[in-house]
């Protein structure tokens, strides 16, 4: 198989594995606090990455002499912990389909605003158009539903998903600083491990007595391995084999997988307003990905010239 084809398949698989999180999480007992689920997922995920690194590094987790930007690590770990808690609450409240779509749809908006107002980078018209479409779609999904109680739950879940998207945007931005002195997998391990250290004691306050249930143990391990460690491995390996611009397109496999599982396995349904919102987010993400692909592709060709 062609080198780039292997990379593309690996990145696509990463998105698909990430997309299983919401559906898997819904099978956990509803009484488990979001902070506890997040702590276990990150803890198991960190252990999985540690094992992967030890196997590929002949017993070492971090390369000798690895430097750690402490400020970036601390901020990104708190952001990741917040994003995990908010995302679990979102899929529990608004459902996997809406929660995931809002979560995945908001980072392009946040990253553009950060570039515009913090880094003073002028954003393109394509970013503005796609962001407006995605924002409108998120709002429509948040207000969908005919029952008042359901509507309130959808709004709160959608807001929580937007918070998770903000946390994930911060993590993605700061990971670039960490990757200046370590590999992508090492950086992911450090951030995930630090976030787990933050959450595990907090989760212990709420209690882990329910953890004796074999089904809960299996689901928790699956969340940490299938929806966390494995996709990080696939993505870091695959992204090295393909042009960076292609990641924007292949990244669409995550929301597609999540929404497919929500609609097919969990039998989630959207009303007309929610369906229009869902379509708007998909269209906005596709436009954003295509425009970013073209921009990055032009830069790659310019560098070769």
C-alpha positions as CSV (number, residue, x, y, z in Angstrom):
1,X,0.0,0.0,0.0
2,X,1.2,3.5,-0.8
3,X,2.9,5.4,2.0
4,X,0.5,8.3,1.9
5,X,-2.5,5.9,1.6
6,X,-1.5,4.2,4.8
7,X,-1.2,7.6,6.5
8,X,-4.6,8.7,5.2
9,X,-6.2,5.4,6.5
10,X,-4.6,5.9,9.9
11,X,-5.9,9.5,10.3
12,X,-9.3,8.4,9.2
13,X,-9.3,5.6,11.7
14,X,-8.2,8.0,14.4
15,X,-11.3,10.2,13.7
16,X,-13.5,7.1,13.7
17,X,-12.2,5.9,17.1
18,X,-12.6,9.3,18.6
19,X,-16.1,9.4,17.3
20,X,-17.1,6.4,19.4
21,X,-16.7,8.3,22.7
22,X,-20.2,9.7,23.0
23,X,-22.0,6.5,22.2
24,X,-19.8,4.4,24.6
25,X,-20.3,7.0,27.4
26,X,-24.1,6.7,27.2
27,X,-23.9,3.0,28.3
28,X,-22.4,4.0,31.7
29,X,-24.8,4.2,34.6
30,X,-26.4,7.6,34.5
31,X,-25.6,8.3,38.2
32,X,-21.8,8.4,37.6
33,X,-20.6,12.0,37.8
34,X,-19.0,13.5,34.7
35,X,-15.8,14.3,36.6
36,X,-15.5,10.6,37.5
37,X,-16.0,9.4,34.0
38,X,-13.5,11.9,32.7
39,X,-10.9,11.0,35.3
40,X,-11.1,7.3,34.5
41,X,-11.1,7.9,30.7
42,X,-8.0,10.1,30.9
43,X,-6.3,7.8,33.5
44,X,-6.8,4.7,31.3
45,X,-5.8,6.6,28.2
46,X,-2.6,7.8,29.8
47,X,-1.7,4.3,30.8
48,X,-2.4,3.1,27.3
49,X,-0.2,5.8,25.8
50,X,2.6,5.0,28.3
51,X,2.5,1.3,27.2
52,X,2.6,2.3,23.6
53,X,5.6,4.6,24.2
54,X,7.4,2.0,26.2
55,X,6.9,-0.6,23.5
56,X,8.1,1.7,20.7
57,X,10.9,3.2,22.8
58,X,12.4,0.0,24.2
59,X,11.2,0.7,27.8
60,X,11.3,4.5,27.8
61,X,8.3,6.7,27.9
62,X,10.0,10.0,27.2
63,X,13.1,10.6,25.2
64,X,16.2,11.4,27.3
65,X,16.6,15.1,27.8
66,X,13.0,16.0,26.9
67,X,12.2,19.5,28.0
68,X,8.7,20.4,29.2
69,X,7.2,24.0,28.9
70,X,5.6,24.0,32.3
71,X,3.2,26.9,31.8
72,X,1.8,25.3,28.5
73,X,1.5,21.9,30.2
74,X,-0.4,23.2,33.2
75,X,-2.8,25.3,31.2
76,X,-3.4,22.7,28.6
77,X,-4.0,20.0,31.2
78,X,-6.6,22.1,33.0
79,X,-8.2,22.9,29.6
80,X,-8.3,19.2,28.7
81,X,-9.8,18.2,32.1
82,X,-12.5,20.9,31.6
83,X,-13.2,19.8,28.0
84,X,-13.7,16.1,29.1
85,X,-16.1,17.0,31.9
86,X,-18.1,19.3,29.7
87,X,-18.2,16.9,26.7
88,X,-19.6,14.1,28.9
89,X,-22.2,16.3,30.3
90,X,-23.1,17.5,26.8
91,X,-23.6,14.1,25.3
92,X,-25.7,13.0,28.4
93,X,-27.8,16.2,28.2
94,X,-28.2,17.0,24.5
95,X,-27.5,13.5,23.1
96,X,-24.5,12.2,21.2
97,X,-25.4,13.7,17.8
98,X,-26.0,17.3,18.9
99,X,-23.3,17.3,21.7
100,X,-20.6,16.0,19.3
101,X,-21.6,18.2,16.4
102,X,-21.5,21.4,18.6
103,X,-18.2,20.2,20.2
104,X,-16.5,19.6,16.8
105,X,-18.1,22.6,15.2
106,X,-16.9,25.3,17.6
107,X,-13.1,25.0,17.5
108,X,-12.8,26.6,14.0
109,X,-14.7,29.6,15.3
110,X,-12.6,29.9,18.5
111,X,-9.3,29.4,16.8
112,X,-10.2,32.1,14.2
113,X,-11.2,34.6,17.0
114,X,-8.0,33.8,18.8
115,X,-5.9,34.5,15.7
116,X,-7.9,37.7,15.0
117,X,-7.9,39.4,18.4
118,X,-4.9,37.8,20.2
119,X,-2.4,37.1,17.5
120,X,-3.6,40.0,15.3
121,X,-3.9,37.7,12.3
122,X,-6.4,38.8,9.7
123,X,-8.9,36.0,9.1
124,X,-10.1,35.1,5.6
125,X,-13.6,35.5,4.2
126,X,-13.8,31.8,3.9
127,X,-13.3,31.4,7.7
128,X,-16.0,34.0,8.4
129,X,-18.5,32.3,6.1
130,X,-17.9,28.8,7.4
131,X,-18.0,30.1,11.0
132,X,-21.3,31.9,10.5
133,X,-22.8,28.8,9.0
134,X,-21.5,26.6,11.8
135,X,-22.6,29.0,14.5
136,X,-26.1,29.2,13.1
137,X,-26.3,25.4,12.9
138,X,-25.2,25.0,16.5
139,X,-27.8,27.5,17.7
140,X,-30.6,25.7,15.7
141,X,-29.6,22.4,17.2
142,X,-29.5,23.9,20.7
143,X,-33.1,25.3,20.4
144,X,-34.6,22.3,18.7
145,X,-37.2,20.1,20.4
146,X,-40.8,20.7,21.2
147,X,-40.9,20.0,25.0
148,X,-39.8,22.7,27.4
149,X,-37.8,20.4,29.6
150,X,-36.1,18.8,26.6
151,X,-35.4,22.2,25.2
152,X,-33.7,23.4,28.4
153,X,-31.7,20.2,28.5
154,X,-30.6,20.7,24.9
155,X,-29.6,24.3,25.5
156,X,-27.5,23.4,28.6
157,X,-26.0,20.4,26.8
158,X,-25.1,22.5,23.7
159,X,-23.6,25.2,25.9
160,X,-21.5,22.5,27.6
161,X,-20.4,21.2,24.3
162,X,-19.4,24.7,23.3
163,X,-17.3,25.0,26.5
164,X,-15.7,21.6,25.7
165,X,-14.9,22.9,22.2
166,X,-13.2,26.0,23.8
167,X,-11.1,23.7,26.1
168,X,-10.1,21.6,23.2
169,X,-9.1,24.6,21.2
170,X,-6.8,25.7,24.0
171,X,-5.3,22.2,24.2
172,X,-4.7,22.2,20.4
173,X,-3.0,25.6,20.5
174,X,-0.7,24.9,23.4
175,X,0.2,21.4,22.1
176,X,2.2,23.2,19.4
177,X,4.4,24.7,22.1
178,X,5.0,21.3,23.7
179,X,5.7,19.6,20.4
180,X,8.7,22.0,19.9
181,X,10.6,19.9,22.5
182,X,8.8,16.5,22.3
183,X,7.1,14.2,19.8
184,X,3.3,14.5,19.3
185,X,2.7,11.3,21.2
186,X,4.9,12.4,24.0
187,X,3.1,15.7,24.2
188,X,-0.3,14.0,24.2
189,X,0.9,11.6,27.0
190,X,2.1,14.5,29.2
191,X,-1.0,16.6,28.8
192,X,-3.4,13.7,29.3
193,X,-1.4,12.4,32.3
194,X,-1.4,15.8,33.9
195,X,-5.2,16.2,33.3
196,X,-5.7,12.8,34.8
197,X,-3.7,13.7,37.9
198,X,-6.0,16.8,38.3
199,X,-9.2,14.8,38.0
200,X,-8.5,11.5,39.7
201,X,-8.4,13.0,43.3
202,X,-11.5,15.1,42.5
203,X,-13.3,12.0,41.2
204,X,-12.3,10.1,44.4
205,X,-14.3,12.6,46.4
206,X,-17.5,11.6,44.6
207,X,-16.5,7.9,45.2
208,X,-15.6,4.9,43.1
209,X,-17.7,2.4,44.8
210,X,-19.6,1.6,41.6
211,X,-16.4,0.6,39.9
212,X,-16.8,-2.9,41.1
213,X,-19.4,-3.5,38.4
214,X,-17.7,-5.6,35.7
215,X,-19.7,-3.8,33.0
216,X,-18.5,-0.4,34.2
217,X,-14.9,-1.6,34.3
218,X,-15.2,-2.9,30.8
219,X,-16.8,0.3,29.5
220,X,-14.2,2.5,31.3
221,X,-11.3,0.6,29.9
222,X,-12.9,0.8,26.4
223,X,-13.3,4.6,26.8
224,X,-9.7,4.9,27.7
225,X,-8.2,2.6,25.1
226,X,-10.6,2.6,22.1
227,X,-11.7,6.3,22.2
228,X,-8.5,7.8,23.6
229,X,-5.2,5.9,23.4
230,X,-5.7,4.1,20.0
231,X,-6.9,7.2,18.1
232,X,-3.9,9.3,19.4
233,X,-1.6,6.5,18.2
234,X,-3.2,6.4,14.8
235,X,-3.3,10.1,14.4
236,X,0.4,10.7,15.4
237,X,1.5,7.9,13.1
238,X,-0.7,8.8,10.1
239,X,-0.2,12.6,10.2
240,X,3.5,12.1,9.5
241,X,2.8,10.3,6.2
242,X,0.4,12.8,4.7
243,X,0.5,16.6,3.9
244,X,-0.6,18.6,6.9
245,X,-3.4,20.1,4.8
246,X,-5.1,16.8,4.3
247,X,-5.8,16.5,8.1
248,X,-8.6,19.0,7.8
249,X,-10.5,16.7,5.4
250,X,-9.8,13.5,7.2
251,X,-10.7,15.0,10.5
252,X,-14.4,15.0,9.4
253,X,-14.5,11.3,10.1
254,X,-15.0,12.0,13.8
255,X,-18.3,13.9,13.7
256,X,-19.6,11.6,10.9
257,X,-18.9,8.5,13.0
258,X,-20.3,10.0,16.2
259,X,-23.5,11.2,14.5
260,X,-23.9,7.9,12.7
261,X,-23.7,5.9,15.9
262,X,-26.1,8.3,17.7
263,X,-28.7,8.2,14.9
264,X,-28.4,4.5,14.1
265,X,-27.5,2.7,17.4
266,X,-29.0,5.0,19.9
267,X,-32.0,5.9,17.7
268,X,-31.6,9.6,18.3
269,X,-33.8,11.8,16.2
270,X,-33.8,15.5,15.3
271,X,-36.8,17.6,14.6
272,X,-36.9,19.9,11.6
273,X,-35.0,22.7,13.3
274,X,-32.4,20.3,14.6
275,X,-32.0,18.6,11.2
276,X,-31.4,22.0,9.5
277,X,-28.9,22.9,12.2
278,X,-27.1,19.5,11.8
279,X,-26.9,20.0,8.0
280,X,-25.6,23.6,8.5
281,X,-22.8,22.4,10.8
282,X,-21.8,19.6,8.4
283,X,-21.8,22.1,5.5
284,X,-19.8,24.6,7.5
285,X,-17.2,22.0,8.5
286,X,-16.9,20.8,5.0
287,X,-16.4,24.3,3.6
288,X,-13.9,25.1,6.3
289,X,-12.0,21.9,5.7
290,X,-11.9,22.4,1.9
291,X,-10.8,26.1,2.2
292,X,-8.1,25.2,4.7
293,X,-7.0,22.3,2.6
294,X,-6.6,24.7,-0.4
295,X,-4.8,27.3,1.6
296,X,-2.4,24.8,3.1
297,X,-1.9,23.1,-0.2
298,X,-0.9,26.4,-1.8
299,X,1.6,27.1,1.0
300,X,3.1,23.6,0.5
301,X,3.5,24.2,-3.3
302,X,5.0,27.6,-2.6
303,X,7.6,26.1,-0.3
304,X,8.6,23.6,-2.9
305,X,9.0,26.3,-5.6
